[in-house]
Amino acid sequence: MATFNLSKGQSFQIQKEMELVHSGLVWDPPEGSGPAFDLDVHCFALVHPGGDPSRARLYNDGSHALCYAFVRGPANPEGSLKKNPDGSFQTEDGSMWHERDDRTGRGGAAAHHDDDGDEKEGHHGEGFREEFKIVLAKLPAEVSELAVWSTIHDAERKRQDFGKVKNAYIEVCDAMDDELCRYQLTSEFAGKTTIQVASFLRQPDGSWKFHAVGAGSNAGLGEVINAYLS
């Protein structure tokens, strides 16, 4: 399936019969000996009270918020997300899960094979590695939006921002690992350490579309979460 390249403000319609998608960030490690860019991706399931998208709120107080702040552990016994032995974490109902953290952008260039068993090149060979998966068919019916945000860990101390990240983009793939669409993050995010990259939006017929938002800021992740709780 051909890749559709999105510009800011454009959308890609996901086929209604598609039950699972996975998405994530690709970026190049910095050249030279500078500190690696540790990009994190977060996906928040939202409801729209009264059908108003401007009043987006976390679904069920964050039970479907793919973000490290919600992972259950010794320091956060009330966390809503289940952490797996391999470092990944997921919602209790299995509708959303996040692969383990990649702190370099180099990713895991896992081999993929076609129907004849021959190795093939896929998006994984490009450095894909802040990845989450969504079983669209299992999402709670009340969820209207999945807001995708990206932050740079320890950006202030490292003096990093998205304008210095090379060749960064987000992509959406189907269950067979075929890329559906991508949205390139451009130099307009210079000086920004937080981006609402995109949103998956539920349509009236129950299907979903992926919308390239591209809204940069310097708000901390806690501020983003609090805005969805207030």
N, C-alpha and C positions, 0 to 999 in steps of 0.2 A: 504494500500500500504506500502510495506516495506521501511524502511529508508536506504538510501545509505550513508555510512560514507566516506567523502572525506579526502584525504591527500593533503598537499600543492602541487599545480601543477596539480591536477586532476580536471576533469569536470563532470558534470551531464547534460545529454541531456533532455531538457524539451519537452514534447510531443507537436507537432506543433498545435494540436487542442486546447491546453490549453490556454484560453484567459486571465485568471487572476491568479496571484501568490501573496503570501505575505511572507515576510521574516523579520527576526529580530534577536536580540541578546538575549541570555540567560546567566545569570551569578549568582553566589551565593553571597549574602551579606557577608561582612567580619564577622568573629567570634569576640566576645568580644565587646568592646565599641569604637573601632576605627571608624573613619569617613567612611560613606558609599561611595562606588564607584559609581559615576554618569557617566555611559557610555552613549555616544551619538552615534547614527548611522546616516550617511548621504549617500544619493544616488544621484549621478550626471549623468544626461543624456549627453552623449558625441557624437560628430561626429568625423570621421577620415578623415581629408582632404587628398585627393588623395588616399584614401584607405589605408593609413599608420597608424596603431594603435599607433605607437610611437608619432604621432602628434595629440593626442586626445585633443579636445577642447570642451568647454561647448556648448551645443546646444542652439542657440538663446540667447546668453549672459546670460544663467542661468534660462530661463523660466521653465525648467524642472530639477531644482536642488533642491532636497529635503534636505534642510539645513536651520537651523534657520536664517542664515544671509540673506536669500532671502525672508523671511516672511514679508508681507506688514503690516505696523502698523504706529502709530504716529511718531516713531523714524526712520522709514524707509518707507516713503510714496511711493517710487519708487519700492518697493519690488514686485517680480513677483508672489509670492505664496499667496493664499487666506487663511486667518486664520479663523477657525470655532469656534463657541461659546464654544465647549468642549475642546478647546486647540489644537486640531489637525489642520493640514494644508495640502493644496493640490494645484496641478496645476490648472490653469483656465479651461483646457479641461477635468479634472477629470481622466486623465490617470495615475497619481501618487499621492498618499497621505500618510501622516505620522501621526501615532497616537500620542496622547499627550505624553509628556515627562515622563519617569520614572526615578526618581533620586536615587533609592535604589537597584534595581535589584529584589525586591520582587515580583513585578508585580501584575497583577490582576488575581487571580485564578478564572476566570469565568467558570461557569458550562457549559458543552457541553453535548448534548444528541444524542443518536442514532436514527434510524428510528422508533423505538418503543417507543420513549420518555424517555428511561432510561438514567440516567446520565452516562457519560463515562469519562475516563481519557484521556486528550489530552496533547499536548505540553504546553498549558497554565498553567497547574498545576506545571510545572517545574520552573516557575519564568520568563517566556518569557515576556520581555517588552520594548524593543525598537523596534517598529514594523513599517514597511512600506508596502504598497500594490501597485501593478502595474497591470494595465489592459494592457497586452501586445498588444492586438488587437487595442488599441487606441493610442499607442505611435506614434509620428511623424515618417514618413517613413525614414527620414534622420538620425535618431538616430541609431548608430551602437553599442553602449556600455552603460551599466549602471554600473558605478563604485561605489562600496560600501566601505565606509570608516568608521572607528570608532575612536573616541577620548575619553579621560577622562576629564571631566569638572574640571577645577581648579586643574589639576594634580600637577603642580609645588608647589603650596601652601600646598597641602595635602601630598606632597612627595609620590605620587602614580604612578605606572606604570603597564603595562599589565602583567608583571611577577608576580604581587601580586594579580591579579584578579583570583578568584577560579572558576574552571569549566565553563569557558566562551566558548560559541560556537555560530555560526550563523546557522540558519536553513532556509529552503525554504519549504513552504506548498502550497497545491493547494487550490482552492476555497472552498472545503469542509473541510478545516482545517486538512487534512491528510498530515503528514510530508513526503516530498520527499527525502531530503538529508540534511546533516549537515556537518559543518567543525569545528573541535575543535581547539581553540587557545591554543597553548602549551607554555611551559616555554621559548621557543626561543625568545619570545618578552619581556623578562626581560629588564628593563631599557627603554622601548619604550612607548611613550604616544600617538602615532598615528599609525594606521594600515590601509593599504588598504587591507581589508579582502578578497574581492572577486569582480568579475565582472560578470554581465549578458552580454553575447556576441551574437549579432544577426548573424545567419548563412545564407549562400547564399540562402537557400530555404525558408527563412523567419522565421524559428524556432529560438529558443533561447537555449543557454546552460549556466549553472552556473559554473563558474571557480573559484576554490580556489586559490587566489593570495598569501596572507600571506606575505606582504611586510611591515615591521615595520620601523618607523622612529621617530624622535622627532620634525618634522616640525609642526608648528602650523596650525590650520585649515585655516587661512588666506593665508598661504603660499601654501597650497594645491589648494585653489581656484584660486589664482593668477597664478599658474603653468598652470591651464586649460584655463586661459584667455590670456596668453602671446603668 
